């Protein structure tokens, strides 16, 4: 995704993503412009034939007389019928090639967009969890939506600009062949007029980059406002937070207004500049040289055509500059995610026989040690609980077990085989994760539990078996739409307990071997917590369960409890032995009972 900040640099960038398609598109552009230019040149013989005059082709067409000479060598008489027939054939060919060019261009653009979107999704998928935490959510959202759309626009404008460059070059060449003195003067004038736009292009490019940064800020604030809407609304902080969003909107629209002014300037001065250049050159050519008026008119016709393409080229390039910051934005986040990829091992994980063991493990964020010399064993099909005060390292330890983060030193062993040598994707296929805030997708119950599995007879039967295990049968069968009942955004149409049971059911449907429950019941009322706890108890002995618990009453049936404090294991054992042997644990239980 690297590129140089120049026309050729952009060409290389797009070429790496589209390959030879870009060259084919340019070849089709050249063919179309040549056919169009030759068609225009044939108007001179047509006008002569219509007027009944005969002139030497080398006087009226300049060096383009080779075209008519070639036609006459084929035995064709250049009368009005012949010239009209040739014009019809040329324009039919031009239309056919134009159709091929435009359809090919559409296909190339969509191939480009698919590659970019796939690249971004793959980069996000391969990104390590630690790397994800370093990226701003607003930046990710803005890049995957707004900046990708701008990148598509940049591709379109660049293609148009490249095509118009080819068309412009072709017509200038034909104009030079018709009357090179006239063409040189017009080219010089057009080149001087183009200097007017260079400063505007530079200013637009700077504004475009600023707009990209503002887009990141806007999306970041918007994501936070939606995620924390309940809190912001209930405390009336939403009023203050909205001011921050509006400030970004004001800055963004101020930049858009500046770009609008630049567009107005360039649009209003283009045609006057061209007319001034052309008029001055015609006067110079007729007064100070002995140019043939017919060849001048042909050259003028070709140059007028080329100047039109110059206007369109300038407009397309200005539009490209306005969205070109998207190339920097998208490529920078792809390159950044590429440096934070998750390390991939090749050994597949299917199951384990004895235990997961955490040995001599240390984990630190920079200089801050979060876990210090941890030794924990998780036997197969046993329920293990991690308890301790907030900040003791419970969730960090669970994240290490799931492979989300890697230890600073020490290792995680699966039946004495290092986890770092196991394919994490295959390992996580056997992992279920149930958090304090259940993950519910904006879809129906069946798709939430089966994760969009095909509704085959086998899958439907499996769904209802899991629903029974998660104590959801009565709830679902009592709904008018049953399993096809929509749950709303983040499950807003059902209660917290129902969301949690649906979340548990999804992991059971997955046939996960290892379940991690990260304070899965702490946000529920006592009665709902008891129901969820009964569901969890049903799973005891059937799955390897790692529970992070705040309420100690929920882990009475755990096989092993580990008490963590400031990143160290203070004690471990079952509930009764911990009560008798650990004063810290006993005090924690007594405080909660009070």
C-alpha positions as CSV (number, residue, x, y, z in Angstrom):
1,X,0.0,0.0,0.0
2,X,3.0,2.3,-0.3
3,X,3.0,5.1,-2.9
4,X,4.8,8.2,-4.1
5,X,2.9,11.5,-4.0
6,X,3.0,12.2,-7.7
7,X,1.0,11.3,-10.9
8,X,3.4,8.4,-11.7
9,X,3.3,7.4,-8.0
10,X,-0.5,7.2,-8.0
11,X,-0.3,5.2,-11.3
12,X,2.0,2.7,-9.7
13,X,-0.3,2.5,-6.7
14,X,-3.4,1.7,-8.8
15,X,-1.4,-0.6,-11.1
16,X,-0.3,-2.8,-8.2
17,X,-4.0,-3.2,-7.4
18,X,-5.5,-3.5,-10.9
19,X,-2.6,-4.9,-12.9
20,X,-2.7,-4.9,-16.7
21,X,-6.3,-3.7,-16.6
22,X,-5.0,-0.2,-16.1
23,X,-2.8,-0.4,-19.3
24,X,-5.7,-1.9,-21.3
25,X,-7.9,1.0,-20.3
26,X,-5.3,3.5,-21.4
27,X,-4.9,1.6,-24.7
28,X,-8.6,1.8,-25.3
29,X,-8.5,5.5,-24.5
30,X,-5.8,6.1,-27.2
31,X,-7.8,4.1,-29.7
32,X,-11.0,6.1,-29.0
33,X,-9.1,9.5,-29.2
34,X,-7.4,8.5,-32.5
35,X,-10.6,7.5,-34.1
36,X,-12.2,10.7,-32.9
37,X,-9.3,12.8,-34.2
38,X,-9.2,11.2,-37.6
39,X,-13.0,11.6,-37.8
40,X,-12.6,15.4,-37.2
41,X,-9.8,15.6,-39.8
42,X,-12.1,14.0,-42.4
43,X,-14.5,17.0,-42.1
44,X,-12.1,19.1,-44.2
45,X,-12.3,16.9,-47.3
46,X,-16.1,16.7,-46.7
47,X,-16.4,20.5,-46.6
48,X,-14.3,20.8,-49.7
49,X,-16.4,18.2,-51.5
50,X,-19.6,19.9,-50.5
51,X,-18.3,23.3,-51.7
52,X,-17.2,21.9,-55.0
53,X,-13.6,23.0,-54.4
54,X,-10.5,21.0,-54.9
55,X,-7.3,21.7,-52.9
56,X,-4.2,19.7,-52.2
57,X,-4.5,17.7,-49.1
58,X,-1.1,18.6,-47.9
59,X,-2.2,22.3,-47.9
60,X,-5.5,21.7,-46.0
61,X,-4.5,18.8,-43.7
62,X,-0.8,19.4,-43.2
63,X,0.9,16.2,-42.3
64,X,-2.5,14.5,-41.9
65,X,-2.7,14.3,-45.7
66,X,-1.2,10.8,-45.3
67,X,-4.7,9.7,-44.2
68,X,-6.4,10.9,-47.4
69,X,-3.4,9.7,-49.5
70,X,-3.9,6.3,-48.0
71,X,-7.6,6.3,-48.9
72,X,-6.9,7.4,-52.5
73,X,-4.3,4.6,-52.8
74,X,-7.1,2.2,-52.1
75,X,-8.9,3.5,-55.2
76,X,-11.4,5.6,-53.3
77,X,-12.5,8.9,-54.8
78,X,-12.9,11.5,-52.0
79,X,-16.3,12.8,-53.0
80,X,-19.1,13.7,-50.5
81,X,-20.6,10.2,-50.6
82,X,-17.2,8.5,-49.9
83,X,-16.2,10.9,-47.1
84,X,-19.7,10.6,-45.4
85,X,-19.5,6.8,-45.6
86,X,-16.0,6.9,-44.0
87,X,-17.2,9.2,-41.3
88,X,-20.1,6.9,-40.4
89,X,-17.7,3.9,-40.2
90,X,-15.2,5.8,-38.1
91,X,-17.9,7.0,-35.6
92,X,-19.4,3.5,-35.4
93,X,-15.9,2.2,-34.6
94,X,-15.3,5.0,-32.1
95,X,-18.7,4.2,-30.4
96,X,-17.9,0.5,-30.2
97,X,-14.5,1.1,-28.6
98,X,-15.9,3.7,-26.3
99,X,-18.5,1.2,-25.1
100,X,-15.7,-1.4,-24.5
101,X,-13.6,1.2,-22.7
102,X,-16.4,2.4,-20.4
103,X,-17.6,-1.1,-19.4
104,X,-14.0,-2.3,-18.9
105,X,-13.4,0.8,-16.7
106,X,-16.4,0.0,-14.6
107,X,-15.2,-3.6,-14.1
108,X,-11.7,-2.4,-13.2
109,X,-13.0,0.1,-10.7
110,X,-15.2,-2.5,-9.0
111,X,-12.3,-5.0,-8.9
112,X,-10.2,-2.3,-7.3
113,X,-12.9,-1.6,-4.7
114,X,-13.3,-5.3,-3.9
115,X,-9.6,-5.7,-3.4
116,X,-9.4,-2.7,-1.2
117,X,-12.3,-3.8,1.0
118,X,-11.0,-7.4,1.2
119,X,-7.6,-6.0,2.1
120,X,-9.0,-3.9,4.9
121,X,-11.2,-6.7,6.3
122,X,-8.3,-9.2,6.1
123,X,-6.0,-6.7,7.8
124,X,-8.6,-6.2,10.6
125,X,-9.0,-10.0,10.9
126,X,-5.2,-10.6,11.1
127,X,-4.7,-7.7,13.6
128,X,-3.7,-8.7,17.1
129,X,-6.0,-7.8,19.9
130,X,-3.2,-5.8,21.5
131,X,-2.8,-3.9,18.2
132,X,-6.6,-3.3,18.0
133,X,-6.5,-1.6,21.4
134,X,-3.9,0.8,20.0
135,X,-6.1,2.0,17.2
136,X,-8.9,4.5,17.6
137,X,-12.4,3.1,16.9
138,X,-13.5,6.2,15.1
139,X,-10.5,6.0,12.8
140,X,-11.2,2.4,12.0
141,X,-14.9,3.2,11.3
142,X,-14.1,6.2,9.2
143,X,-11.5,4.4,7.2
144,X,-13.8,1.4,6.5
145,X,-16.7,3.6,5.4
146,X,-16.0,7.2,4.5
147,X,-12.4,6.9,3.4
148,X,-12.9,3.8,1.3
149,X,-15.8,5.6,-0.5
150,X,-13.4,8.5,-1.2
151,X,-10.8,6.1,-2.4
152,X,-13.3,4.7,-4.9
153,X,-13.9,8.3,-6.0
154,X,-10.2,8.9,-6.3
155,X,-9.9,5.9,-8.5
156,X,-12.7,7.2,-10.8
157,X,-11.2,10.7,-11.0
158,X,-7.7,9.4,-11.6
159,X,-9.0,7.1,-14.4
160,X,-10.8,10.0,-15.9
161,X,-7.8,12.2,-15.6
162,X,-5.5,9.6,-17.1
163,X,-8.0,9.0,-19.9
164,X,-8.3,12.7,-20.6
165,X,-4.5,13.1,-20.5
166,X,-4.3,10.5,-23.3
167,X,-7.1,12.2,-25.2
168,X,-5.4,15.6,-24.8
169,X,-2.0,14.3,-25.9
170,X,-3.6,12.6,-29.0
171,X,-5.4,15.7,-30.1
172,X,-2.3,17.9,-29.5
173,X,-0.3,15.5,-31.7
174,X,-3.0,15.6,-34.4
175,X,-3.1,19.4,-34.2
176,X,0.7,19.5,-34.6
177,X,0.5,17.4,-37.7
178,X,-2.2,19.7,-39.2
179,X,-0.3,23.0,-38.5
180,X,2.7,22.7,-36.1
181,X,3.4,26.5,-35.8
182,X,-0.2,27.2,-34.7
183,X,-0.2,24.2,-32.4
184,X,3.1,25.3,-30.7
185,X,1.6,28.7,-29.9
186,X,-1.6,27.3,-28.5
187,X,0.3,24.7,-26.5
188,X,2.4,27.5,-24.9
189,X,-0.6,29.5,-24.1
190,X,-2.4,26.6,-22.6
191,X,0.7,25.7,-20.5
192,X,0.9,29.2,-19.2
193,X,-2.8,29.2,-18.3
194,X,-2.4,25.9,-16.4
195,X,0.0,27.6,-14.0
196,X,-3.0,29.4,-12.5
197,X,-4.3,26.1,-11.2
198,X,-1.2,24.7,-9.6
199,X,-1.5,26.8,-6.5
200,X,-5.1,25.9,-6.2
201,X,-4.3,22.2,-6.5
202,X,-1.7,22.5,-3.7
203,X,-4.2,24.2,-1.4
204,X,-6.9,21.7,-2.1
205,X,-4.6,18.8,-1.3
206,X,-3.8,20.3,2.1
207,X,-7.5,20.8,2.8
208,X,-8.3,17.2,1.7
209,X,-5.9,15.8,4.3
210,X,-7.3,18.0,7.0
211,X,-10.8,16.8,6.1
212,X,-9.7,13.2,6.5
213,X,-8.5,13.9,10.0
214,X,-11.7,15.7,10.8
215,X,-13.6,12.6,9.6
216,X,-11.7,10.5,12.0
217,X,-12.5,12.8,14.9
218,X,-16.2,13.0,13.9
219,X,-16.6,9.2,13.7
220,X,-14.7,8.8,17.0
221,X,-17.0,11.2,18.8
222,X,-20.1,9.7,17.2
223,X,-19.2,6.1,18.1
224,X,-18.6,7.2,21.7
225,X,-21.9,9.1,21.8
226,X,-23.9,6.1,20.6
227,X,-22.0,3.6,22.8
228,X,-22.5,5.8,25.9
229,X,-25.9,7.2,25.0
230,X,-27.7,6.1,28.1
231,X,-25.1,7.6,30.4
232,X,-24.8,10.8,28.5
233,X,-28.6,11.2,28.2
234,X,-29.4,10.5,31.9
235,X,-26.7,12.9,33.1
236,X,-27.4,15.6,30.4
237,X,-23.8,15.4,29.4
238,X,-25.1,14.7,25.9
239,X,-25.7,18.4,25.6
240,X,-22.0,19.2,26.3
241,X,-20.8,16.2,24.2
242,X,-22.9,17.4,21.3
243,X,-21.0,20.7,21.3
244,X,-17.8,18.8,20.7
245,X,-19.3,17.0,17.7
246,X,-20.8,20.3,16.4
247,X,-17.4,21.9,16.6
248,X,-15.9,19.2,14.4
249,X,-18.8,19.6,12.0
250,X,-18.2,23.4,11.8
251,X,-14.5,22.9,11.1
252,X,-15.3,20.3,8.4
253,X,-17.9,22.5,6.7
254,X,-15.5,25.4,6.8
255,X,-12.9,23.3,4.9
256,X,-15.6,22.2,2.5
257,X,-16.5,25.8,1.9
258,X,-12.9,26.7,1.1
259,X,-12.8,23.9,-1.5
260,X,-16.1,25.1,-2.9
261,X,-14.6,28.6,-3.4
262,X,-11.5,27.1,-5.2
263,X,-13.8,25.1,-7.4
264,X,-15.8,28.2,-8.3
265,X,-12.6,30.0,-9.3
266,X,-11.3,27.3,-11.5
267,X,-14.7,26.7,-13.1
268,X,-15.2,30.4,-13.9
269,X,-11.8,31.2,-15.4
270,X,-11.3,28.2,-17.6
271,X,-13.2,29.1,-20.7
272,X,-12.2,32.8,-20.7
273,X,-8.5,31.8,-20.5
274,X,-8.9,29.3,-23.4
275,X,-10.7,31.8,-25.6
276,X,-8.1,34.5,-24.9
277,X,-5.3,32.0,-25.8
278,X,-7.0,30.8,-29.0
279,X,-7.9,34.3,-30.2
280,X,-4.4,35.6,-29.6
281,X,-2.8,32.7,-31.5
282,X,-5.1,33.1,-34.5
283,X,-4.3,36.8,-34.8
284,X,-0.5,36.1,-34.5
285,X,-0.7,33.3,-37.0
286,X,-2.6,35.3,-39.6
287,X,-0.8,38.6,-39.2
288,X,2.8,37.5,-38.6
289,X,3.0,34.3,-40.6
290,X,1.7,32.9,-43.8
291,X,-0.3,30.1,-42.3
292,X,-3.0,28.4,-44.5
293,X,-6.4,29.3,-43.1
294,X,-7.9,25.9,-43.8
295,X,-5.0,24.1,-42.0
296,X,-5.3,26.6,-39.1
297,X,-9.0,25.9,-38.8
298,X,-8.4,22.1,-38.8
299,X,-5.7,22.6,-36.2
300,X,-8.0,24.9,-34.3
301,X,-10.8,22.3,-34.4
302,X,-8.4,19.7,-33.0
303,X,-7.0,22.0,-30.5
304,X,-10.4,23.2,-29.4
305,X,-11.2,19.5,-28.8
306,X,-8.0,19.1,-26.9
307,X,-8.6,22.2,-24.8
308,X,-12.0,20.9,-23.9
309,X,-10.2,17.8,-22.6
310,X,-7.7,20.0,-20.8
311,X,-10.6,21.7,-19.0
312,X,-12.1,18.3,-18.1
313,X,-8.7,17.0,-17.1
314,X,-8.1,20.0,-14.8
315,X,-11.5,19.5,-13.2
316,X,-11.0,15.7,-12.7
317,X,-7.5,16.3,-11.3
318,X,-8.8,18.9,-8.9
319,X,-11.6,16.5,-7.8
320,X,-8.9,13.8,-7.5
321,X,-6.8,16.0,-5.3
322,X,-9.7,16.7,-3.0
323,X,-10.2,13.0,-2.3
324,X,-6.5,11.9,-2.7
325,X,-6.0,12.1,1.1
326,X,-8.0,8.9,1.3
327,X,-5.0,7.0,-0.3
328,X,-2.8,8.2,2.5
329,X,-5.5,7.4,5.1
330,X,-6.3,3.9,3.9
331,X,-2.7,2.9,3.1
332,X,-1.4,4.2,6.4
333,X,-3.9,2.2,8.5
334,X,-3.3,-0.9,6.4
335,X,0.4,-0.6,6.8
336,X,0.0,0.1,10.5
337,X,-2.2,-3.0,11.0
338,X,0.3,-5.0,9.0
339,X,3.0,-4.2,11.6
340,X,0.7,-5.4,14.4
341,X,-0.4,-8.7,12.8
342,X,-1.1,-11.7,15.1
343,X,1.7,-14.3,14.9
344,X,0.3,-17.3,13.1
345,X,1.4,-20.9,13.9
346,X,0.6,-23.9,11.7
347,X,-0.2,-26.7,14.1
348,X,-4.0,-27.1,14.2
349,X,-5.8,-27.5,17.5
350,X,-8.5,-30.2,17.8
351,X,-8.8,-31.0,21.5
352,X,-6.7,-31.5,24.7
353,X,-6.6,-34.5,27.0
354,X,-5.3,-33.4,30.4
355,X,-5.0,-29.7,31.1
356,X,-4.1,-26.1,30.1
357,X,-1.2,-24.9,32.2
358,X,0.1,-21.4,32.7
359,X,3.7,-21.6,33.8
360,X,6.0,-18.9,35.2
361,X,4.0,-16.3,33.4
362,X,4.7,-12.6,33.5
363,X,2.8,-9.9,31.7
364,X,3.5,-6.2,31.6
365,X,2.2,-3.1,29.8
366,X,5.5,-1.3,29.3
367,X,7.1,-1.0,32.8
368,X,3.8,-1.8,34.6
369,X,3.7,-5.5,35.6
370,X,0.1,-6.8,35.6
371,X,0.8,-10.5,36.2
372,X,3.9,-11.6,38.1
373,X,5.2,-15.2,38.1
374,X,1.8,-16.9,37.7
375,X,1.3,-20.7,37.8
376,X,-2.2,-21.9,37.1
377,X,-3.6,-25.2,36.0
378,X,-6.9,-25.7,34.3
379,X,-7.8,-29.4,34.1
380,X,-10.0,-30.7,31.3
381,X,-13.8,-30.5,32.0
382,X,-13.2,-28.8,35.3
383,X,-14.6,-25.4,36.5
384,X,-11.9,-22.9,37.5
385,X,-12.7,-19.6,39.1
386,X,-10.5,-16.5,39.2
387,X,-11.3,-14.1,42.1
388,X,-9.8,-10.9,43.4
389,X,-10.2,-7.2,43.6
390,X,-10.5,-5.0,40.4
391,X,-7.1,-4.6,38.8
392,X,-5.7,-7.9,40.2
393,X,-5.2,-9.3,36.7
394,X,-8.2,-11.7,36.3
395,X,-9.3,-10.5,32.9
396,X,-5.7,-10.2,31.6
397,X,-5.1,-13.8,32.6
398,X,-8.3,-14.9,30.8
399,X,-7.2,-13.0,27.7
400,X,-3.9,-14.8,27.8
401,X,-5.7,-18.2,28.1
402,X,-7.8,-17.3,25.0
403,X,-4.7,-16.2,23.1
404,X,-5.8,-12.6,22.7
405,X,-2.6,-11.4,24.2
406,X,0.8,-13.0,24.6
407,X,2.8,-13.2,27.9
408,X,5.9,-11.1,28.3
409,X,7.7,-14.1,29.7
410,X,6.6,-17.6,30.6
411,X,4.2,-19.7,28.5
412,X,0.8,-21.3,28.1
413,X,0.9,-25.0,27.6
414,X,-1.9,-27.2,26.1
415,X,-1.1,-30.7,27.3
416,X,2.5,-29.6,27.7
417,X,2.6,-28.2,24.1
418,X,3.2,-24.4,23.8
419,X,0.1,-22.5,22.8
420,X,2.3,-20.1,20.7
421,X,3.0,-23.0,18.3
422,X,-0.7,-23.8,17.8
423,X,-2.9,-22.1,15.2
424,X,-4.9,-19.6,17.2
425,X,-7.8,-19.6,14.8
426,X,-8.3,-23.4,15.3
427,X,-7.8,-23.0,19.0
428,X,-10.4,-20.2,19.2
429,X,-12.8,-22.4,17.2
430,X,-13.1,-24.4,20.5
431,X,-13.4,-21.3,22.7
432,X,-16.6,-19.7,24.0
433,X,-16.6,-16.3,25.6
434,X,-19.5,-14.8,27.7
435,X,-18.9,-11.4,29.0
436,X,-20.7,-9.2,31.5
437,X,-22.3,-7.3,28.7
438,X,-23.8,-10.0,26.4
439,X,-23.0,-9.7,22.7
440,X,-26.3,-9.6,20.7
441,X,-26.5,-8.9,17.0
442,X,-29.3,-7.0,15.3
443,X,-31.1,-10.1,14.0
444,X,-33.5,-12.8,15.1
445,X,-33.0,-15.4,17.9
446,X,-32.1,-18.3,15.5
447,X,-29.3,-16.4,13.8
448,X,-28.0,-15.0,17.1
449,X,-27.6,-18.5,18.6
450,X,-26.5,-20.4,15.4
451,X,-24.4,-17.5,14.1
452,X,-26.3,-17.5,10.8
453,X,-26.1,-21.3,10.2
454,X,-28.3,-22.6,7.4
455,X,-31.8,-23.6,8.7
456,X,-31.4,-27.2,7.8
457,X,-33.4,-29.9,9.7
458,X,-30.2,-31.0,11.5
459,X,-29.3,-27.4,12.5
460,X,-32.9,-26.6,13.6
461,X,-32.9,-29.8,15.8
462,X,-29.6,-28.8,17.3
463,X,-30.9,-25.3,17.9
464,X,-33.8,-26.5,20.0
465,X,-31.6,-29.0,21.9
466,X,-29.3,-26.1,22.9
467,X,-32.2,-23.8,23.7
468,X,-33.4,-26.5,26.2
469,X,-30.0,-26.7,27.7
470,X,-29.9,-22.9,28.1
471,X,-33.4,-22.8,29.7
472,X,-34.8,-20.7,26.8
473,X,-37.5,-23.1,25.5
474,X,-40.5,-21.5,27.4
475,X,-39.4,-18.0,26.5
476,X,-38.9,-18.6,22.8
477,X,-42.0,-20.8,22.3
478,X,-44.1,-18.1,24.0
479,X,-43.1,-15.5,21.4
480,X,-45.4,-14.9,18.3
481,X,-42.5,-15.3,15.9
482,X,-40.7,-17.8,18.1
483,X,-37.1,-18.3,17.0
484,X,-37.5,-15.8,14.2
485,X,-38.2,-13.0,16.7
486,X,-35.9,-10.0,16.1
487,X,-33.8,-8.9,19.1
488,X,-33.1,-5.3,18.0
489,X,-29.9,-3.3,18.2
490,X,-27.7,-4.9,21.0
491,X,-30.7,-6.9,22.1
492,X,-32.8,-3.9,23.2
493,X,-36.0,-5.8,22.8
494,X,-35.3,-8.5,25.4
495,X,-34.2,-8.4,29.1
496,X,-30.6,-8.7,30.4
497,X,-31.2,-12.3,31.6
498,X,-32.6,-13.4,28.3
499,X,-29.7,-11.7,26.4
500,X,-27.2,-13.6,28.7
501,X,-28.9,-16.9,28.1
502,X,-28.9,-16.3,24.4
503,X,-25.2,-15.5,24.6
504,X,-24.5,-18.8,26.5
505,X,-26.6,-20.7,24.0
506,X,-24.5,-19.4,21.1
507,X,-21.3,-20.7,22.7
508,X,-23.0,-24.1,23.3
509,X,-24.2,-24.3,19.8
510,X,-20.7,-23.7,18.6
511,X,-19.6,-26.9,20.4
512,X,-16.9,-25.1,22.2
513,X,-14.7,-27.1,24.6
514,X,-13.6,-24.2,26.7
515,X,-16.0,-21.6,28.1
516,X,-14.7,-18.3,29.6
517,X,-17.3,-16.4,31.7
518,X,-16.1,-12.9,32.4
519,X,-18.3,-11.8,35.3
520,X,-21.2,-13.1,33.3
521,X,-23.8,-12.6,36.0
522,X,-22.6,-9.5,37.8
523,X,-24.9,-7.1,35.9
524,X,-28.0,-9.2,36.7
525,X,-30.5,-9.0,39.5
526,X,-30.4,-11.8,42.1
527,X,-33.3,-13.9,40.7
528,X,-32.0,-13.7,37.1
529,X,-28.5,-14.4,38.4
530,X,-29.7,-17.6,40.1
531,X,-31.4,-18.8,36.8
532,X,-28.2,-18.1,34.8
533,X,-26.1,-19.8,37.6
534,X,-28.4,-22.9,37.3
535,X,-27.6,-22.9,33.6
536,X,-23.9,-22.8,34.3
537,X,-24.1,-25.5,36.9
538,X,-25.8,-27.8,34.2
539,X,-22.6,-27.5,32.2
540,X,-20.3,-28.5,35.1
541,X,-18.2,-31.5,34.2
542,X,-19.2,-31.3,30.5
543,X,-17.0,-28.3,29.5
544,X,-13.7,-26.8,30.7
545,X,-15.0,-23.6,32.3
546,X,-13.0,-20.5,33.4
547,X,-15.0,-18.1,35.5
548,X,-14.0,-14.6,36.4
549,X,-16.3,-13.9,39.4
550,X,-17.1,-10.8,41.4
551,X,-19.9,-12.4,43.4
552,X,-18.3,-15.3,45.3
553,X,-21.7,-17.0,45.8
554,X,-21.6,-18.0,42.1
555,X,-18.5,-20.1,42.4
556,X,-19.3,-22.4,45.3
557,X,-19.4,-25.4,42.9
558,X,-16.0,-24.5,41.2
559,X,-13.4,-27.3,41.3
560,X,-10.5,-24.9,41.8
561,X,-10.6,-21.2,42.9
562,X,-7.5,-19.0,42.4
563,X,-7.3,-15.8,44.5
564,X,-5.3,-13.1,42.7
565,X,-4.0,-9.9,44.3
566,X,-1.8,-7.3,42.5
567,X,-0.9,-9.8,39.8
568,X,0.0,-12.7,42.0
569,X,-1.7,-15.9,43.1
570,X,-2.2,-15.7,46.9
571,X,-4.1,-19.0,47.3
572,X,-6.0,-21.7,45.5
573,X,-8.3,-24.6,46.3
574,X,-12.0,-25.5,46.3
575,X,-14.5,-23.2,48.1
576,X,-14.5,-24.9,51.5
577,X,-10.7,-25.3,51.7
578,X,-10.2,-21.6,50.6
579,X,-12.6,-20.6,53.4
580,X,-10.6,-22.5,56.0
581,X,-7.1,-21.7,54.7
582,X,-7.2,-18.2,53.2
583,X,-8.1,-15.3,55.6
584,X,-8.3,-12.9,52.6
585,X,-10.9,-15.1,50.8
586,X,-12.8,-15.7,54.0
587,X,-13.0,-11.9,54.6
588,X,-14.2,-11.3,51.0
589,X,-17.0,-13.9,51.5
590,X,-18.1,-12.4,54.8
591,X,-18.2,-8.9,53.4
592,X,-20.4,-10.0,50.5
593,X,-22.7,-11.9,52.9
594,X,-23.2,-8.8,54.9
